[in-house]
Structure formats: C-alpha cells, structure tokens
Amino acid sequence: SSGINAEYGGAINKGNWPLPIWMCSFSGFLDNASYITSAWSLALGSIERFYLVLSRSRGTETMSHSVAILLCSCVWIFSVILAALPVLGWNRYVYSPLTFSCAIDAFMPGVHK
C-alpha cells in the first residue's frame, strides 16, 4: 500500500488519520490507481492472448509492439482518470479505520437515504 506507515499510524492513533488530509487523498489516489491498473492489465493480457490464439488460427500476424504500448498507455490513462475523480470533487477519499487505508467514501451524506 502506498501510505502503509501512515495507515498503521492511524491504527495506533485511535482510528484517526495522523497526517494532513491531502495525504489521505493522495494515498487513496495511489491505491485506487494501482488497483484499477492491475485489474485492467489482467483483462488486457487476457484479450491479447485471445487475439493471439485467433490470429494464429487464421495465419495472420500477432499484435505489434506499438499496439501493445498504446493499449498499456490507455490502461494507465484510464486508471489515473478514474482514481483522480474523487480528488477533483466527485466524491472524496476518507480514512477507513476498518481497513487502515484511505478509500472512496461509500457513505457520503446525501447519497444513501
């Protein structure tokens, strides 16, 4: 985890985030960006393998290096955009003492009534 020392410090600090709130947002951003990138990279790998099997059975060329770089870049850009939305004002990152990390506020006032 990106803010592992601060997260465990929060556990010792009676369940409160011990650092400035912007660091909680930054930690949540890094965590979410890495989770989203990981999941989409696995999906992209599966799609690439499917494409490889399909292209071999047809006798066509496999995916080029430049296409692979482009797809990986798209995954990273997509992940950063999704992780940045709470920082830009669409929801927010809050400290969760149950998981010792900062995550998107699932119980934002006015959302769950």
C-alpha positions as CSV (number, residue, x, y, z in Angstrom):
1,S,0.0,0.0,0.0
2,S,1.2,3.5,-0.8
3,G,0.7,5.0,2.7
4,I,1.4,2.0,4.8
5,N,3.3,3.8,7.6
6,A,0.6,6.4,7.9
7,E,-2.2,3.8,7.7
8,Y,-0.7,1.8,10.6
9,G,0.0,5.1,12.4
10,G,-3.7,5.8,12.1
11,A,-4.5,2.4,13.7
12,I,-2.3,3.4,16.6
13,N,-3.8,6.9,16.7
14,K,-7.2,5.7,17.9
15,G,-8.6,5.3,14.4
16,N,-7.8,8.8,13.1
17,W,-5.7,9.7,10.1
18,P,-2.5,11.0,11.7
19,L,-1.3,13.1,8.7
20,P,-2.8,16.0,6.8
21,I,-6.0,15.2,4.9
22,W,-4.4,15.8,1.5
23,M,-2.1,12.9,2.2
24,C,-5.1,10.7,2.8
25,S,-6.4,11.8,-0.6
26,F,-3.0,11.1,-2.2
27,S,-2.8,7.7,-0.6
28,G,-6.3,6.8,-1.7
29,F,-5.5,8.0,-5.3
30,L,-2.3,5.8,-5.5
31,D,-4.2,2.8,-4.1
32,N,-7.1,3.2,-6.5
33,A,-4.9,3.9,-9.5
34,S,-2.8,0.8,-8.8
35,Y,-5.9,-1.4,-8.2
36,I,-7.6,-0.3,-11.4
37,T,-4.4,-0.6,-13.4
38,S,-3.8,-4.1,-12.0
39,A,-7.3,-5.3,-12.9
40,W,-7.3,-3.8,-16.4
41,S,-3.8,-5.1,-17.1
42,L,-5.0,-8.6,-16.4
43,A,-8.0,-8.1,-18.6
44,L,-5.8,-6.7,-21.3
45,G,-3.5,-9.7,-21.0
46,S,-6.5,-12.0,-21.5
47,I,-7.7,-10.1,-24.5
48,E,-4.2,-10.2,-26.0
49,R,-4.0,-13.9,-25.5
50,F,-7.4,-14.4,-27.1
51,Y,-6.2,-12.2,-30.1
52,L,-3.0,-14.3,-30.3
53,V,-4.9,-17.6,-30.5
54,L,-7.3,-16.2,-33.0
55,S,-4.6,-14.7,-35.2
56,R,-2.6,-18.0,-35.2
57,S,-5.6,-20.0,-36.3
58,R,-6.2,-17.6,-39.2
59,G,-2.5,-17.4,-40.1
60,T,-2.3,-13.6,-39.6
61,E,0.2,-11.5,-37.7
62,T,0.2,-11.1,-34.0
63,M,-0.2,-7.8,-32.1
64,S,2.6,-5.4,-32.8
65,H,4.8,-3.8,-30.2
66,S,3.4,-0.3,-30.8
67,V,-0.2,-1.5,-30.4
68,A,0.7,-3.2,-27.1
69,I,2.4,0.1,-25.9
70,L,-0.7,2.0,-27.0
71,L,-3.1,-0.3,-25.1
72,C,-1.0,-0.2,-21.9
73,S,-0.8,3.6,-22.1
74,C,-4.6,3.7,-22.4
75,V,-5.0,1.5,-19.4
76,W,-2.8,3.8,-17.3
77,I,-4.5,6.9,-18.5
78,F,-7.9,5.4,-17.8
79,S,-6.8,4.3,-14.3
80,V,-5.4,7.8,-13.4
81,I,-8.6,9.5,-14.6
82,L,-10.8,7.2,-12.6
83,A,-8.6,7.5,-9.5
84,A,-8.5,11.3,-9.8
85,L,-12.2,11.8,-9.9
86,P,-12.6,11.9,-6.0
87,V,-9.6,14.3,-5.8
88,L,-11.3,16.6,-8.3
89,G,-14.5,16.8,-6.3
90,W,-16.6,13.8,-7.5
91,N,-16.9,12.1,-4.1
92,R,-13.9,12.1,-1.8
93,Y,-11.3,9.9,-0.1
94,V,-11.7,9.3,3.6
95,Y,-9.8,7.3,6.2
96,S,-11.3,3.9,6.9
97,P,-10.2,2.6,10.3
98,L,-11.5,-0.9,9.5
99,T,-9.1,-1.3,6.6
100,F,-6.4,1.1,7.8
101,S,-6.4,2.9,4.5
102,C,-8.0,5.8,2.7
103,A,-10.7,4.9,0.2
104,I,-13.6,6.4,-1.6
105,D,-16.4,7.5,0.8
106,A,-19.1,4.9,0.2
107,F,-21.4,6.6,2.8
108,M,-21.2,10.2,1.7
109,P,-24.1,12.2,3.1
110,G,-27.0,12.5,0.8
111,V,-26.0,9.5,-1.3
112,H,-27.6,6.7,0.8
113,K,-31.0,7.7,2.1
